[in-house]
Amino acid sequence: MPRTDDPIETSKKTPEEWLEKTSEEAAGSLKVFLGYAPGVGKTFSMLSEAIRRRRRGEDVVIGIIETHGRVGCSELATGIEVIPPREVEYKGTIFRELDVDAILKRRPTVVLVDELAHTNIAGSKHDKRYEDVLELLDAKISVISAINVQHLESISPTVQSITGIVVRETVPDWVLRRADEVVLVDLTPEALQTRMRRGDIYPQERVERALANFFRKGNLLALRELALKQVTSTVDRHLDAYLRRKRIGDNWAVQERVAVCISENATSHQLMARGARLAEGVDADLFVVHVDNPSGLEEEAQRSLAANFRFAENLNATIVRLPGRDVASTVAEFVRQQRITQIIFGRHAISGLRKYFYYRAIQRFLEKAPHVDVHIVTQEPD
């Protein structure tokens, strides 16, 4: 949305400041309904949630809802108090925007704010609707909102490469991390296409074009997979925070995470390739871990390690460099903190005292990180 060069002055907070401020117990809660495409039922789910809460006696109002002319949503919205939107004129056209000040004055318990990624018209209190939401949360008003997965900043480039459609309105990922609850609104691609053909999503004159472009089955399958991964990641993150807060044991994880422990040796390429295949097979995040000895490496070893890191980048792995003298203890601590589920170590055909030290290190690692699956891969000499 075009903006003027002199927007209204507002206080700006960093993501860290927002997260710290709104994580306080007394702050409003944020519930987000996440979908993978228009028409899956996010707004319907929001309104259904509002009706259930009103029946329980909660003070729920509508801040802004986009029904897009869908009869089911319009019928559900009937009977729920609406805070009238602000009317803002821009270049001769009247736009309706969320009236944050009116909501703050009314002070409901819960407010519905649709389309979290929306860009406000020039002259609005905030540039983006998610900033409106953050102000409401800061004022101890709970918010129910909705967003499609393609509007997350980290995911929009992937969506563009899949669908060929540029996503112009995005929300920083940290905003979704602020949510106390993320609910996946799911529908099979086949059912969504059926809804489209019935005219439940777009007018009939737009149906065929939509089905031939964004709503192709392949696109919908890919977007649905992205949404499922996002929700899984959110659940895992909330579980991790809960376990840390309650000091519950280390043997819990929702999402697979594979780590490969490498050295500067060129044979580490074999380990990383094995780890990448394993991670792909179990749909896991891949980490490549190196323990940096304080004594440092010789120049040739540094070049070899740099080549290993370039190989890891090609595999789209997260590279982790850990300072420490004791490899077993240092890696075990990383595994516990990051809830790694599977780890790969290399093994050369060694004998004598070196063989004893190797197996002793593996034993110490297992003692300190007993809940991770360990793969020991024999490396061929380079």
C-alpha positions in Angstrom: 0.0 0.0 0.0 1.5 3.4 -0.9 2.5 5.6 2.1 3.2 9.3 2.6 6.6 10.5 3.6 5.4 11.9 6.9 3.5 9.1 8.7 2.1 9.8 12.1 4.9 9.6 14.8 4.6 6.5 16.9 6.9 4.9 19.5 8.9 2.1 17.9 10.0 -1.0 19.8 12.4 -3.6 18.7 11.1 -7.2 18.3 13.0 -8.1 21.5 11.3 -5.3 23.4 7.8 -6.3 22.1 8.4 -9.9 23.1 9.7 -9.0 26.5 6.9 -6.6 27.1 4.0 -8.7 26.0 5.3 -11.9 27.5 4.4 -10.6 31.0 1.6 -12.6 32.6 -0.8 -9.7 32.7 -0.5 -8.9 29.0 -3.2 -9.8 26.6 -3.0 -13.2 24.9 -2.7 -13.7 21.2 -4.4 -16.6 19.4 -3.7 -17.0 15.7 -5.6 -19.1 13.2 -3.1 -20.2 10.5 -4.1 -21.3 7.0 -2.3 -22.2 3.8 -4.6 -20.5 1.3 -7.7 -18.2 1.1 -10.9 -20.1 1.7 -9.7 -22.7 4.2 -11.9 -21.2 6.9 -9.7 -19.0 9.1 -12.3 -16.2 9.5 -15.1 -18.7 10.0 -13.0 -20.3 12.8 -12.3 -16.9 14.4 -16.0 -16.1 14.5 -16.9 -19.5 15.8 -14.4 -19.0 18.6 -15.9 -15.6 19.4 -19.4 -17.1 19.7 -18.1 -19.8 22.1 -16.4 -17.3 24.2 -19.4 -15.0 24.4 -21.5 -17.9 25.5 -19.0 -18.4 28.3 -19.5 -14.8 29.4 -16.4 -13.2 27.9 -16.6 -9.6 26.6 -15.8 -10.2 22.9 -16.0 -7.6 20.1 -15.1 -7.5 16.4 -12.3 -5.0 15.6 -12.2 -5.8 11.9 -13.4 -8.8 9.9 -13.0 -9.4 6.2 -15.9 -11.6 5.1 -15.2 -11.1 1.4 -19.0 -11.4 0.8 -19.1 -15.0 2.2 -22.6 -15.7 3.5 -21.5 -18.1 6.3 -19.0 -15.6 7.8 -21.5 -12.7 7.6 -24.2 -14.8 9.4 -21.8 -15.7 12.2 -20.8 -12.1 12.7 -24.4 -11.1 13.3 -25.0 -10.5 17.0 -21.3 -9.8 17.9 -20.6 -6.2 18.9 -18.5 -4.4 16.2 -16.2 -1.5 16.9 -16.7 0.6 13.8 -13.5 0.9 11.7 -11.8 4.2 11.1 -12.5 5.7 7.7 -9.3 7.1 6.1 -9.3 8.9 2.8 -6.4 8.3 0.5 -6.2 9.8 -3.0 -10.0 10.3 -3.1 -10.9 6.8 -1.9 -12.2 5.9 1.5 -10.5 3.0 3.3 -11.7 1.2 6.4 -9.0 0.5 9.0 -8.9 -1.0 12.5 -9.7 1.8 15.0 -7.1 1.0 17.7 -8.0 4.0 19.9 -11.7 3.2 19.9 -10.9 -0.4 21.0 -8.6 0.9 23.8 -11.4 3.2 24.9 -14.0 0.4 24.9 -11.5 -2.0 26.6 -13.1 -5.4 25.8 -11.6 -8.6 27.1 -11.1 -10.0 23.5 -11.1 -8.4 20.1 -11.1 -10.1 16.7 -8.6 -8.6 14.2 -8.6 -10.3 10.8 -5.7 -10.4 8.3 -2.7 -9.9 10.5 -0.4 -9.2 7.5 -2.5 -6.2 6.3 -0.7 -3.0 5.5 -2.5 0.0 6.8 -3.3 3.0 4.6 -1.1 6.1 4.8 -2.1 8.2 7.8 -3.0 5.3 10.1 -1.6 5.1 13.6 0.7 2.2 12.6 2.2 1.1 9.3 1.1 -2.6 9.8 -1.9 -4.2 11.4 0.3 -6.5 13.5 1.6 -3.3 15.1 -2.0 -2.4 16.0 -2.4 -5.9 17.5 0.8 -5.5 19.6 -0.5 -2.2 21.0 -3.7 -3.9 22.0 -1.8 -6.8 23.7 0.4 -4.3 25.5 -2.9 -2.7 26.8 -3.9 -6.2 28.2 -6.6 -6.8 25.6 -6.5 -10.3 24.1 -6.6 -10.7 20.4 -7.8 -13.4 18.0 -6.3 -13.0 14.5 -5.7 -15.0 11.3 -3.0 -15.3 8.7 -2.0 -17.5 5.8 1.4 -19.1 5.9 2.7 -17.4 2.8 2.6 -14.0 4.6 5.4 -15.0 7.0 8.6 -13.2 6.0 10.8 -16.3 6.1 8.3 -18.3 4.0 7.2 -15.8 1.4 10.2 -16.2 -0.9 9.6 -20.0 -1.0 6.0 -19.4 -1.8 6.9 -17.1 -4.7 9.3 -19.7 -6.1 6.5 -22.4 -5.9 3.6 -20.4 -7.1 5.2 -17.6 -9.1 3.1 -15.1 -7.2 4.8 -12.2 -5.3 3.6 -11.9 -1.7 3.5 -8.2 -1.0 2.3 -8.1 2.6 4.3 -10.0 5.2 4.6 -10.4 9.0 8.0 -10.9 10.8 8.3 -14.4 12.1 8.9 -13.2 15.6 5.3 -11.9 15.7 3.9 -15.4 15.3 6.4 -16.6 18.0 4.7 -14.1 20.3 1.4 -16.0 19.9 0.2 -17.9 22.9 -1.6 -20.3 20.6 -1.4 -21.1 16.9 -4.3 -23.2 15.4 -4.0 -24.8 12.0 -7.1 -24.4 9.9 -6.8 -27.3 7.6 -8.7 -28.5 4.6 -7.6 -30.9 1.9 -6.6 -29.4 -1.4 -9.4 -31.4 -3.1 -12.0 -30.0 -0.7 -10.6 -26.4 -1.2 -10.8 -26.7 -5.0 -14.4 -28.0 -4.6 -15.3 -24.9 -2.5 -13.7 -22.8 -5.2 -15.7 -24.4 -8.0 -18.9 -23.8 -6.0 -18.1 -20.1 -5.8 -17.7 -20.2 -2.0 -14.3 -18.3 -2.2 -14.3 -16.1 -5.3 -17.0 -15.0 -7.7 -17.6 -17.4 -10.5 -15.9 -15.2 -13.1 -12.6 -15.6 -11.2 -12.8 -19.3 -10.4 -11.2 -20.9 -13.5 -8.3 -18.5 -13.5 -7.7 -19.1 -9.8 -7.8 -22.9 -10.3 -5.3 -22.6 -13.1 -2.9 -20.5 -11.1 -2.5 -20.2 -7.3 -5.1 -22.9 -6.6 -3.4 -25.6 -8.7 -3.3 -28.9 -6.7 0.5 -28.9 -6.6 0.7 -25.4 -5.2 -1.9 -26.2 -2.5 -0.1 -29.4 -1.5 3.2 -27.5 -1.1 1.5 -24.6 0.8 -0.3 -27.1 3.1 3.1 -28.8 3.9 4.6 -25.4 4.8 1.7 -24.6 7.1 2.0 -28.0 8.8 5.7 -27.6 9.4 5.1 -24.1 10.8 2.6 -25.4 13.3 4.8 -28.3 14.3 7.7 -25.9 14.9 5.5 -23.7 17.0 4.3 -26.7 19.1 7.9 -27.9 19.6 9.0 -24.4 20.6 6.1 -24.0 23.2 6.8 -27.5 24.5 10.5 -26.7 24.8 9.7 -23.5 26.8 7.2 -25.5 29.0 9.8 -28.2 29.7 12.4 -25.6 30.6 10.0 -23.7 32.8 8.9 -26.9 34.6 12.4 -28.4 34.6 11.1 -31.6 33.1 13.6 -34.1 31.6 15.5 -33.8 28.3 13.9 -36.7 26.5 11.0 -34.7 24.9 10.9 -33.4 21.3 8.2 -33.1 18.7 10.3 -32.3 15.7 13.3 -34.4 14.5 16.6 -32.6 14.6 19.8 -34.2 13.1 23.3 -33.1 14.1 26.6 -34.1 12.4 29.7 -33.7 14.5 32.6 -32.9 12.1 36.4 -32.2 12.3 38.6 -30.3 9.8 39.2 -33.6 8.1 38.0 -33.8 4.4 36.3 -37.1 5.2 33.7 -35.0 7.1 32.0 -34.6 3.7 30.9 -38.2 4.0 29.3 -37.6 7.4 27.5 -34.5 6.3 26.1 -36.2 3.2 24.9 -39.1 5.4 23.3 -36.6 7.8 21.6 -34.7 4.9 20.1 -38.0 3.6 18.9 -38.9 7.1 17.4 -35.4 7.8 15.6 -35.5 4.4 14.2 -38.9 5.2 12.7 -37.9 8.6 11.9 -34.3 7.5 14.3 -32.9 10.1 16.4 -29.8 10.6 20.1 -30.4 9.9 22.9 -29.0 12.1 26.7 -29.3 11.4 28.6 -29.0 14.6 32.3 -28.3 15.1 34.1 -27.9 18.5 36.7 -25.1 18.2 39.7 -26.0 20.4 41.1 -22.8 22.0 44.6 -23.8 20.8 43.5 -23.2 17.2 44.3 -25.0 14.0 47.2 -24.8 11.5 46.7 -22.9 8.3 46.1 -26.0 6.2 43.6 -27.4 8.7 41.7 -24.0 8.7 41.4 -24.2 4.9 40.1 -27.7 5.1 37.5 -26.7 7.8 36.4 -23.8 5.7 35.8 -26.2 2.8 33.7 -28.4 5.1 31.6 -25.4 6.2 31.0 -24.5 2.5 29.8 -28.0 1.9 27.5 -27.7 4.9 26.1 -24.5 3.5 25.4 -26.3 0.2 23.4 -28.8 2.2 21.4 -26.0 3.7 22.6 -27.0 7.2 22.8 -24.8 10.2 26.5 -24.5 11.1 27.3 -24.4 14.8 30.8 -23.7 16.2 31.2 -24.5 19.9 34.2 -23.4 21.9 35.6 -26.1 24.2 38.4 -28.5 24.9 36.3 -31.6 25.7 34.4 -32.5 22.5 32.1 -35.1 24.3 30.9 -32.7 27.0 30.6 -29.7 24.7 28.5 -31.5 22.1 26.4 -33.2 24.7 25.5 -29.8 26.2 24.5 -28.6 22.7 22.4 -31.7 22.1 20.5 -31.2 25.4 19.9 -27.5 24.8 18.7 -27.8 21.2 16.9 -31.1 21.8 18.7 -32.9 19.0 17.1 -36.3 18.4 19.8 -37.9 16.2 23.5 -37.3 16.0 26.2 -38.7 13.7 29.9 -39.2 14.7 32.6 -40.4 12.4 35.0 -43.3 13.1 38.3 -44.1 11.4 39.9 -47.6 11.4 42.0 -46.8 14.4 43.7 -49.1 17.0 45.7 -49.0 20.2 45.5 -46.1 22.5 43.7 -43.8 20.0 40.9 -46.4 19.8 40.6 -46.4 23.6 40.3 -42.6 23.7 37.7 -42.6 20.9 35.4 -45.1 22.6 35.9 -43.4 26.0 34.8 -40.1 24.5 31.7 -41.8 23.0 30.9 -43.3 26.4 31.2 -39.9 28.1 28.9 -38.4 25.5 26.2 -41.1 26.0 26.4 -40.5 29.8 25.8 -36.8 29.4 23.2 -37.0 26.6 21.4 -40.3 27.1 18.2 -39.6 25.1 19.7 -39.0 21.6 20.0 -41.6 19.0 23.7 -42.0 18.0 25.0 -43.1 14.6 28.6 -44.0 14.3 29.7 -43.9 10.6 33.0 -45.5 9.5 34.8 -43.0 7.3 36.9 -44.0 4.3 40.4 -42.4 4.2 40.6 -39.4 2.0 
